[in-house]
Amino acid sequence: MTLLITVFAAVIVSVLWYNRKSDEMQFGTLMFLFWGASIMWLVDAVFEYAELGADYFAPAVEDMINDMYLGLSVVALALVIWLVKLLITDPRGTVRMALKRK
């Protein structure tokens, strides 16, 4: 479930990155975070399949729910990292203008 969630997020952000007009939103950073997480979960799935065999394809409901929460947490963490990077670099100058007004 974690692999599936991060791959969907990676594909969606890759499409946004490919169709961008400019790089001011820095979708490349977010894309690499999601693809990195997807590769990590793929390696985890391969090793877990090697350990469990055919039982890998019949997980318990509790395991699937835990994996879903973990996958959503990874996506949320990547979004927070991207947002912090976006606020620090401030490509449109929005934060800088808001701080000048006060």
C-alpha positions as CSV (number, residue, x, y, z in Angstrom):
1,M,0.0,0.0,0.0
2,T,2.9,2.4,0.8
3,L,4.4,1.7,-2.6
4,L,1.1,2.3,-4.4
5,I,0.4,5.6,-2.6
6,T,3.9,7.0,-3.3
7,V,3.9,5.8,-6.9
8,F,0.6,7.6,-7.5
9,A,1.9,10.7,-5.9
10,A,5.1,10.5,-8.0
11,V,3.2,10.1,-11.2
12,I,0.9,13.0,-10.5
13,V,3.7,15.3,-9.6
14,S,5.7,14.2,-12.6
15,V,2.9,15.1,-14.9
16,L,2.7,18.5,-13.2
17,W,6.4,19.0,-13.5
18,Y,6.4,18.0,-17.2
19,N,3.5,20.4,-18.0
20,R,4.9,23.4,-16.1
21,K,5.3,26.8,-17.7
22,S,8.1,27.9,-15.3
23,D,10.1,26.3,-12.5
24,E,9.0,28.8,-9.8
25,M,6.9,26.2,-8.0
26,Q,9.9,23.8,-7.9
27,F,7.9,20.6,-8.7
28,G,11.3,18.9,-9.5
29,T,12.1,18.7,-5.8
30,L,8.8,17.2,-4.9
31,M,9.0,14.8,-7.8
32,F,12.4,13.5,-6.7
33,L,11.2,13.1,-3.1
34,F,8.2,11.0,-4.3
35,W,10.3,8.9,-6.7
36,G,12.9,8.3,-4.1
37,A,10.2,7.1,-1.7
38,S,8.8,4.9,-4.4
39,I,12.1,3.3,-5.1
40,M,12.6,2.8,-1.3
41,W,9.2,1.0,-1.0
42,L,9.9,-1.1,-4.1
43,V,13.1,-2.4,-2.6
44,D,11.2,-3.1,0.6
45,A,8.5,-5.0,-1.3
46,V,11.1,-7.1,-3.2
47,F,12.8,-8.1,0.1
48,E,9.5,-8.7,1.8
49,Y,8.3,-10.9,-1.1
50,A,11.6,-12.8,-0.9
51,E,10.9,-13.5,2.8
52,L,7.2,-14.2,2.7
53,G,6.7,-15.7,-0.8
54,A,3.1,-16.0,-1.9
55,D,1.8,-14.8,1.6
56,Y,3.0,-11.4,0.6
57,F,-0.1,-11.0,-1.6
58,A,-2.5,-11.8,1.2
59,P,-1.9,-9.2,3.9
60,A,-4.1,-8.8,6.9
61,V,-6.5,-5.9,7.0
62,E,-4.6,-4.3,10.0
63,D,-1.4,-4.4,8.0
64,M,-3.0,-2.8,5.0
65,I,-4.4,0.0,7.2
66,N,-1.0,0.6,8.9
67,D,0.7,0.6,5.5
68,M,-1.9,3.2,4.2
69,Y,-1.2,5.5,7.2
70,L,2.5,5.1,6.6
71,G,2.2,5.9,2.9
72,L,0.0,9.0,3.6
73,S,2.5,10.1,6.3
74,V,5.4,9.8,3.8
75,V,3.4,11.9,1.2
76,A,2.6,14.5,3.9
77,L,6.2,14.7,5.0
78,A,7.4,15.2,1.4
79,L,4.8,17.9,1.0
80,V,6.0,19.7,4.2
81,I,9.6,19.5,3.1
82,W,8.6,20.9,-0.3
83,L,6.6,23.7,1.3
84,V,9.4,24.7,3.6
85,K,11.8,24.8,0.7
86,L,9.3,26.9,-1.3
87,L,8.9,29.3,1.6
88,I,12.6,29.7,2.1
89,T,13.5,30.3,-1.5
90,D,10.3,32.4,-2.0
91,P,10.3,32.4,-5.8
92,R,7.5,34.9,-6.2
93,G,8.6,37.2,-3.4
94,T,5.3,36.8,-1.5
95,V,6.9,36.2,1.9
96,R,9.3,39.0,1.4
97,M,6.5,41.5,0.5
98,A,4.4,40.3,3.4
99,L,7.3,40.9,5.8
100,K,8.0,44.4,4.3
101,R,4.4,45.5,4.9
102,K,4.6,44.9,8.6
